Amino acid sequence: MSASPDSAFVPSWLAKPADANDLSPLVWPASARRDVDGILSVGGVSTAALQSEYGTPLYVLDEVEVRAHARRSRIAFEKAAATHGVSARVYYAGKAFLSTEVVRWVTEEGLAVDVCTGGELAVAQAAGADPARTGFHGNNKSLAELKQAVHAGLGSIVIDSRDELERLISIVAGTGTQQSVLVRVVSGVHAETHSFLATAHEDQKFGFPLGDAPEVVARIREVAELNFLGLHCHIGSQIFGTTGFAESAARLVATHAELLTGGDVPVMNLGGGFGIAYTTADDPTPIEDLARGIVDAVALQCASRGIPMPNLAFEPGRTIVGQAGITLYEVGTIKPVRLDGGNTRTYVSVDGGMSDNARTALYEANYSARIASRTSEADATVVRVVGKHCESGDIVVDSEYLPGDIAPGDVLAVPATGAYCFSLASNYNYVTRPAVVAVRDGRSRVIVRGETIDDLLARDVGVVAPNGRNA
């Protein structure tokens, strides 16, 4: 059942751990620890208790950790900007994970909120987010969504296309009020990430080429009801280091300087996309280093052109909630599969899968895993954690070392699932989406209830009620 570390099917980055029970602080919430019986707890709450009360699969979010990352990010960017005499606004990128409770946590820690659909805006509004500190993204905002945003009095709308600009003009014309906007541009900087996560190369759906910005901004400035704030650029997601951000900033500043000849350009929004560790092989850049590096790059470029530095804005999402979340599963089956060359891969099937974590299938994302219900002295073996869906690509954790005695009934925990797992969840194979439970100070509470089969059937108009009529 065991495999040697140099086996062909073991990724080169995956090192055999000295202890397959360990909880690396690089990927687990700071509150994660094991009790005397080896049971994992997060936020002071035992995963055994969580499974007993809420079942599995289950998303678990550490409130203290979310707040700590939000506060740390805000302070890092504000401090870096203040060094150069400007301000920085930090938006929470709601697409990473959005619920009313999370919106309240991050806004209480001083963050603004970034949304990209009418549904996300509705959640932010339901949570009481300040409209003036809410930004609206999206490459195809409908007329209804733009009306919703204008009516709500949002602080900014990010213009993504000429069609969208004219659509917005038709809404605000003659209202006697002003709607502030930014223009999303494509800097041409290719982020070192999965191609589906790179959003600043030319051949993709977002934004305007930098060369088109002067014409677009001129059109905005013709409309009294629009207030041009500045440029917006996002180079991708799950990015380590500052090199790409610095190069993108240099290109943005050049266009920013050109736009200054026609009027004020008070803001530059450099987006987010900062990476976190999903495995111990990852080496994310501390947010303080990112903040200093990016802000210093903008300052240098502005100084070289002899122009004032604009106020800055950033949009972290993954770095706020990613490490704060874990997902719990129950192991259902163990299947050793013989491979060519004489190796054996052990498939560990759990009671969830790509319906609650699509990132492995979408982006070939790597994750870690640990048995949460006990510790084990068994020798570690390489396993592949898979889900229950009718897809061979239904993989939760592609490769991980777990104790060789892993068995049906064990509870498995996958860390760093706070971002984009809940957001991308589906009902594939009519599997219900899990609940989201927040933990803090030894207590747990549901912040998003799990679905039931009745929820799924309620949308099917062909379901026959007990009285013989369609429900």
Secondary structure, DSSP 4 states (H G I P E B T S, - for coil): ----TT-TTS-TT-PPPS-TT---TTTS-TT-EE-TT--EEETTEEHHHHHHHH-SSEEEEEHHHHHHHHHHHHHHHHHHHHTTT--EEEEEEGGGS--HHHHHHHHHTT-EEEE-SHHHHHHHHHTT--GGGEEE--SS--HHHHHHHHHHT-SEEEE-SHHHHHHHHHHHTTSS--EEEEEEEE-----SS-GGGB-SSSSSSSSEEGGGHHHHHHHHHT-TTEEEEEEE---BSSB-SSHHHHHHHHHHHHHHHHHHTTS---EEE----B---SSTT--PPPHHHHHHHHHHHHHHHHHHHT-PPPEEEE---HHHHTTTEEEEEEEEEEEEEE-GGG-EEEEEEES--TTT--HHHHH------EESS----SPEEEEEEE-SSS-TT-EEEEEEEEETT--TT-EEEEES-SSSTTTT---GGGPPPPPEEEEETTEEEEEEPPP-HHHHHHT-TTPBPTTSSB-
